[in-house]
Amino acid sequence: MMKRIIKTIGTITTIGIMLVCAYLLGTTNSETVTEIKAIEKTVEVVPDGYINTNSEEFQENYVDMRKVVYWEAVDGLQLYYEDGSGYYWE
């Protein structure tokens, strides 16, 4: 009977120690990750194929389709803009 009680107390103590160690290890790692994130600098990532629609190159060489309000395709392509101007492509 005494051996059974000692074995039960030993098992409970072992499980308790394991839980305390797991908790302490988890809190230590989370602090380290938080410190690393605070140290990291923000880096802007530009995806491949990105076109800056505000650049001068875009404004001079490309048609901004967001400003087209109407189009016709009869003998060529005619695009009409919000401001009343148009673009014709044969």
LINSULDA-V788045 format. One record per backbone hydrogen bond with DSSP energy under -0.5 kcal/mol. NH is the residue of the N-H (numbers start at 0). CO is the residue of the C=O. E is the energy in kcal/mol with one decimal. If there is no record, write none. Layout:
BEGIN
NH_CO_E + NH_CO_E
END
This chain:
BEGIN
4_0_-1.7 + 5_1_-2.3 + 6_2_-2.4 + 7_3_-2.2 + 8_4_-2.6 + 9_5_-2.5 + 10_6_-2.2 + 11_7_-2.5 + 12_8_-2.5 + 13_9_-2.4 + 14_10_-2.5 + 15_11_-2.4 + 16_12_-2.6 + 17_13_-2.3 + 18_14_-2.3 + 19_15_-2.4 + 20_16_-2.6 + 21_17_-2.4 + 22_18_-2.2 + 23_19_-2.5 + 24_20_-2.6 + 25_21_-2.2 + 26_22_-2.3 + 27_23_-2.0 + 28_24_-2.1 + 29_25_-2.0 + 30_26_-1.6 + 31_27_-1.7 + 32_28_-2.4 + 33_29_-2.1 + 34_30_-2.3 + 35_31_-2.2 + 36_32_-2.4 + 37_33_-1.8 + 38_34_-1.4 + 39_35_-2.0 + 45_43_-0.6 + 46_44_-0.6 + 49_46_-1.5 + 52_50_-0.9 + 54_51_-1.3 + 58_54_-2.0 + 59_55_-1.9 + 60_56_-1.7 + 61_57_-2.2 + 63_61_-0.6 + 64_62_-1.1 + 66_63_-2.0 + 67_64_-0.7 + 68_79_-2.6 + 69_79_-1.4 + 71_77_-2.3 + 73_75_-1.0 + 76_88_-3.7 + 77_71_-3.0 + 77_75_-0.6 + 78_76_-0.5 + 78_86_-3.2 + 79_69_-2.9 + 80_84_-2.8 + 81_66_-1.3 + 83_80_-1.5 + 86_78_-2.2 + 88_76_-3.0
END
